[in-house]
Amino acid sequence: MFAHADDPGAADLAGRFEIELTRALIGRGLDVADFDTLFPPPAPASTAEGDTLMQEGMEAFNNLDPDTAIQKFTDAATFYASHPLYAPPEKMAAAYVALGATAQLNGRPERAQEAFRRALVLAPNIEPDPLFGGDAKEALEQVRMKMEAAPRGTISVQSQPQGARVLLDGKELGLTPVPPKSDVPIGRHHVVLRRPGYQSFAAYPDLTEEKPAELRPVLEPTEGMARALEAADGLLTPEAFAAPTVSPDANALAASLRARFLVMSRVSQKPHGTVTAAVQAWDTLTGNKLDGLSVDLAQDDWRSTDQLAEQLRRWITHPPPVASVEEKGGEPVFKKWWFWTAVGVVAAGAATTVAVSQSGRHRPNFVVGLP
């Protein structure tokens, strides 16, 4: 699905509409094409450098050299904080536990408690390495018991485009835009945003009582996704949207996405704040279009979007037969050799694939495909 906002004021609702309709279609049994497979993001880098620093710190701790251990553990934590996309919160938490255990060895219990608290913020179930001994384990447990009364702060996450999946310390927080979450323990947290076909974003924001954490990343499409966006750019013009049949460009785009169906929408803001999405479904195999669907987006419960998804599901799972669409010269479009070249992959594979995506303002942004 491509949801194009006719004006900037409708862009946010267009993005939200695309996500809600996609989820509703998935809920009706339509499988989702994996665009991280079609347009894979770069392979994650290694945490070997930080892991080596942690190991060197453990050796220094074991050799009763706390100064060296503190430096190594601090360097490891700095490395993990600088590489949040592939350094999971458990690794950062382990560095904090190690710093806490070393501070305790140095006779600095207050610093040890703070390090343990920061570790538990990131990974509530973490346990100290046996090397640190029973004292560190006991001190960590005492801090764990006090975590319920720990100070809280607020974090909010948005993204452009919207609809990115948000993980906070490895736990699902929802899809962007995420409303402010005000019961988050203060300290450093691990935040990851993922959206199929886009480069993932990650950060280790340090949340305080005085200053909430606000993340507003712009997600960049992968190289393959960018090509799909460029190809889709002309398909949501008023002319293409009003055409009685599916254009060859739509056929080629669907084939590149291993899809048969495209769900297309133009989102317009009307007077008095009304925002309406006109929706079509395009069958690139037959040239047919499902037209005349619309939904009012100026609502909170999205029930009309759910009803729209059912109408689309019925048409997609029971499409009408091939339309007799004539070109200039009289030959049906679906008999042209270039048409079958464009859709050959689809015709030979799953016959009920629909691609779903969205646009912010003037540029469509692809999200997911639905067979």
C-alpha positions in Angstrom: 0.0 0.0 0.0 1.2 3.5 -0.8 -0.6 6.3 1.0 0.2 9.6 -0.5 -0.6 12.8 1.4 -1.8 15.5 -0.9 -0.6 18.2 1.5 1.8 18.3 4.4 -0.9 18.6 7.0 -2.2 15.1 6.2 1.2 13.4 6.1 1.2 12.1 9.7 -2.3 10.7 9.4 -1.3 9.1 6.0 1.5 7.3 7.7 -0.6 6.2 10.6 -3.3 5.0 8.2 -0.8 2.9 6.3 0.3 1.2 9.5 -3.2 0.6 10.8 -4.5 -0.8 7.4 -1.4 -3.0 7.1 -2.0 -4.5 10.5 -5.7 -5.0 9.8 -4.9 -6.9 6.6 -2.3 -9.0 8.4 -4.9 -9.8 11.0 -7.2 -11.2 8.2 -4.7 -13.8 7.2 -2.7 -12.1 4.5 0.9 -13.0 4.8 3.5 -10.2 4.9 6.4 -10.2 2.5 9.7 -9.8 4.3 11.3 -6.6 3.0 14.3 -7.0 5.2 14.9 -10.0 3.0 14.1 -8.3 -0.3 16.0 -5.1 0.7 18.3 -6.2 3.5 20.0 -3.7 5.8 23.8 -3.8 6.2 25.0 -6.8 8.2 25.6 -5.9 11.9 29.1 -5.1 12.9 31.0 -7.0 15.5 31.3 -6.1 19.2 34.6 -7.9 19.4 36.5 -4.7 20.5 34.2 -4.1 23.4 34.2 -7.7 24.4 38.0 -7.8 24.4 38.1 -4.8 26.7 35.7 -6.5 29.0 37.9 -9.6 29.1 41.0 -7.6 29.8 39.1 -5.9 32.6 38.1 -9.2 34.1 41.8 -10.3 34.0 42.9 -7.1 35.8 40.1 -7.6 38.4 41.3 -11.2 39.0 44.9 -9.9 39.4 43.7 -7.4 42.0 44.5 -4.4 39.8 41.3 -2.4 40.2 42.6 0.8 38.5 43.3 -1.1 35.3 40.0 -3.0 35.6 38.0 0.2 36.0 39.7 1.7 32.9 39.0 -1.4 30.8 35.4 -1.7 31.9 34.9 2.1 31.3 36.4 1.8 27.8 34.1 -1.2 27.1 31.0 0.7 28.2 32.1 3.6 26.0 32.5 1.3 23.1 29.0 -0.2 23.6 27.4 3.2 24.0 29.1 4.3 20.7 27.7 1.3 18.8 24.1 0.9 20.0 22.9 -0.7 16.8 24.8 -3.9 17.4 25.7 -3.7 21.1 22.6 -5.1 23.0 21.7 -3.7 26.4 22.9 -6.9 28.2 26.5 -6.0 27.2 26.2 -2.5 28.5 24.6 -3.8 31.7 27.5 -6.3 32.1 30.0 -3.4 31.9 28.1 -1.5 34.6 28.0 -4.6 36.8 31.7 -5.0 36.4 32.3 -1.3 37.3 30.1 -1.8 40.4 32.0 -4.8 41.5 35.3 -3.1 41.1 34.1 0.0 42.9 33.0 -2.2 45.8 36.4 -3.9 45.8 37.9 -0.4 46.1 35.8 0.4 49.1 33.4 2.8 47.3 29.9 1.4 48.0 28.0 4.4 46.8 29.6 4.3 43.4 29.1 0.6 43.3 25.3 1.0 44.0 24.9 3.5 41.3 26.7 1.3 38.8 24.5 -1.7 39.8 21.4 0.5 39.5 22.4 1.5 36.0 22.9 -2.2 35.1 19.5 -3.1 36.4 17.8 -0.3 34.4 19.1 -1.9 31.2 18.7 -5.5 32.2 16.6 -6.1 35.2 17.4 -9.9 35.4 21.2 -9.6 35.0 23.4 -11.6 37.4 27.1 -10.8 38.2 29.9 -13.0 36.8 31.0 -15.5 39.5 34.4 -14.0 39.3 33.1 -11.0 41.3 32.2 -13.1 44.3 29.3 -13.3 46.7 29.6 -9.7 48.0 28.9 -8.3 44.5 25.9 -10.6 44.1 24.5 -9.6 47.5 25.0 -5.9 46.8 23.4 -6.2 43.4 20.4 -7.9 45.0 20.0 -5.1 47.5 19.9 -2.6 44.7 17.4 -4.7 42.8 15.0 -4.7 45.8 15.1 -0.9 45.8 14.4 -0.5 42.1 10.6 -0.1 42.5 11.2 3.1 44.4 13.8 4.4 41.9 13.2 7.8 40.4 11.4 7.9 37.1 11.6 10.0 33.9 9.8 10.3 30.6 10.8 9.1 27.2 9.1 9.6 23.8 9.9 8.3 20.4 8.9 9.5 16.9 10.3 8.8 13.5 10.1 9.9 9.9 8.5 7.9 8.3 6.2 6.8 11.0 5.3 3.2 11.9 8.7 2.1 13.1 8.8 -0.7 15.7 10.3 0.6 18.9 12.3 -1.6 21.4 13.1 -0.1 24.8 15.8 -2.2 26.5 14.8 -5.1 24.4 11.0 -4.8 25.1 8.3 -3.8 22.7 7.1 -0.2 23.1 4.9 0.0 20.1 5.0 1.8 16.7 6.0 5.4 16.2 4.8 7.8 17.1 5.1 6.5 20.6 3.3 8.7 23.2 5.5 9.9 26.1 6.1 7.1 28.6 6.5 8.6 32.0 7.3 5.6 34.3 10.8 4.8 32.9 13.6 4.5 35.5 16.2 7.2 35.1 19.5 6.2 33.6 20.9 5.0 30.3 18.5 3.1 28.1 18.8 1.2 24.9 16.4 2.3 22.2 16.1 0.6 18.7 13.8 1.6 15.9 13.2 -0.9 13.1 11.1 -0.6 9.9 11.3 -3.2 7.1 13.3 -1.9 4.2 14.9 0.9 6.2 18.2 1.3 8.1 17.6 0.6 11.7 18.3 3.3 14.3 19.6 2.8 17.8 20.8 5.0 20.7 21.7 4.9 24.4 20.0 8.0 25.7 20.7 8.9 29.3 17.4 9.8 30.9 17.3 12.1 34.0 14.5 13.4 36.2 15.0 16.9 34.9 15.2 16.3 31.2 13.0 13.8 29.3 14.5 11.8 26.5 13.1 12.6 23.1 14.1 10.7 20.0 13.2 11.9 16.5 15.3 10.0 14.0 14.9 10.1 10.2 15.1 6.6 8.9 16.9 6.1 5.7 15.7 3.4 3.2 18.1 0.7 2.1 19.5 0.9 -1.4 16.9 -1.5 -2.8 14.1 0.2 -1.0 15.2 3.6 -2.3 14.9 2.2 -5.9 11.4 0.9 -5.1 10.4 4.3 -3.7 11.7 6.0 -6.8 9.7 3.6 -9.0 6.6 4.2 -7.0 6.9 7.9 -7.0 4.9 8.4 -10.2 2.2 5.9 -9.4 0.2 8.1 -7.0 -0.3 11.1 -9.3 -3.9 12.1 -9.8 -3.6 10.9 -13.4 -2.3 7.5 -12.6 -4.8 7.1 -9.7 -7.7 8.1 -12.0 -6.7 5.8 -14.8 -9.2 2.9 -15.4 -6.5 0.2 -15.5 -3.2 -0.6 -13.9 -0.2 1.0 -15.7 2.8 -1.1 -16.9 5.0 0.8 -14.3 2.8 -0.7 -11.6 3.3 -4.1 -13.1 7.0 -3.7 -13.1 7.1 -2.4 -9.5 4.9 -5.3 -8.3 7.1 -7.8 -10.0 10.2 -6.4 -8.4 8.5 -6.7 -5.0 7.3 -10.3 -5.8 3.8 -9.0 -5.4 0.6 -9.2 -7.5 -1.6 -6.6 -5.7 -0.9 -3.0 -4.8 -3.1 -1.1 -2.4 -3.0 2.6 -3.3 -4.3 5.6 -1.4 -4.5 9.3 -1.8 -5.0 11.2 1.5 -6.5 14.6 1.4 -7.2 17.2 4.1 -10.7 18.8 3.8 -12.1 21.9 5.4 -12.9 21.8 9.2 -10.1 19.3 9.8 -11.5 16.3 8.0 -8.9 14.0 6.5 -10.1 11.4 3.9 -8.2 8.5 2.3 -9.4 7.4 -1.1 -8.3 3.8 -1.6 -7.8 1.5 -4.5 -6.5 -2.1 -4.9 -4.7 -2.9 -8.2 -4.4 -6.4 -9.6 -1.3 -6.2 -11.7 -1.9 -9.7 -13.2 -5.3 -8.9 -14.7 -5.2 -5.1 -14.9 -8.3 -4.8 -12.7 -8.8 -2.1 -10.1 -11.0 -2.0 -7.0 -12.1 1.6 -6.8 -14.6 3.8 -4.8 -13.3 3.0 -1.3 -12.7 5.8 1.2 -12.2 6.3 4.9 -12.3 9.2 7.3 -9.0 9.3 9.2 -9.9 12.0 11.7 -10.7 9.5 14.4 -9.0 7.6 17.2 -10.5 4.1 17.1 -9.7 3.3 13.4 -12.8 1.0 13.2 -13.6 2.2 9.7 -10.1 1.2 8.6 -10.7 -2.2 10.0 -13.9 -2.5 7.9 -12.0 -1.3 4.8 -9.4 -4.1 5.3 -12.2 -6.6 5.2 -13.4 -5.2 1.8 -9.9 -5.4 0.5 -9.3 -8.9 1.8 -12.4 -10.2 0.0 -11.4 -8.6 -3.3 -7.7 -9.8 -3.0 -8.6 -13.4 -2.1 -11.4 -13.6 -4.8 -10.2 -11.2 -7.6 -12.5 -10.8 -10.6 -11.4 -12.3 -13.9 -9.1 -10.7 -16.4 -10.5 -7.4 -17.7 -10.7 -6.8 -21.4 -8.5 -3.8 -21.5 -7.7 -2.5 -25.0 -4.7 -0.4 -26.0 -4.6 1.8 -29.0 -4.4 -0.7 -31.8 -6.9 -3.1 -30.2 -4.6 -5.7 -28.6 -5.4 -6.4 -24.9 -2.7 -5.2 -22.6 -2.5 -8.5 -20.8 -1.5 -10.2 -24.0 1.5 -8.0 -24.6 4.9 -9.7 -24.3 6.3 -6.9 -22.1 3.3 -7.4 -19.6 4.1 -11.0 -19.1 7.8 -10.2 -18.7 6.9 -7.8 -16.0 4.6 -10.1 -14.0 6.2 -13.4 -14.8 7.8 -13.8 -11.4 4.4 -13.2 -9.8 2.5 -15.5 -12.1 4.9 -18.3 -11.5 4.9 -17.9 -7.7 2.3 -17.0 -5.1 -0.7 -15.7 -6.9 -2.1 -13.5 -4.2 0.7 -11.2 -3.2 -0.1 -7.5 -2.3 2.4 -4.9 -1.6 1.8 -2.4 1.2 3.6 0.9 1.8 3.1 4.6 2.7 4.2 8.1 1.8 5.0 11.2 3.8 4.1 14.4 1.9 5.2 14.1 -1.7 7.3 10.9 -1.6 5.9 7.4 -1.1 7.7 5.3 1.4 7.5 1.6 1.1 6.8 -0.4 4.3 5.5 -4.0 3.8 4.1 -6.3 1.2 1.1 -8.5 1.7 0.5 -11.7 -0.3 
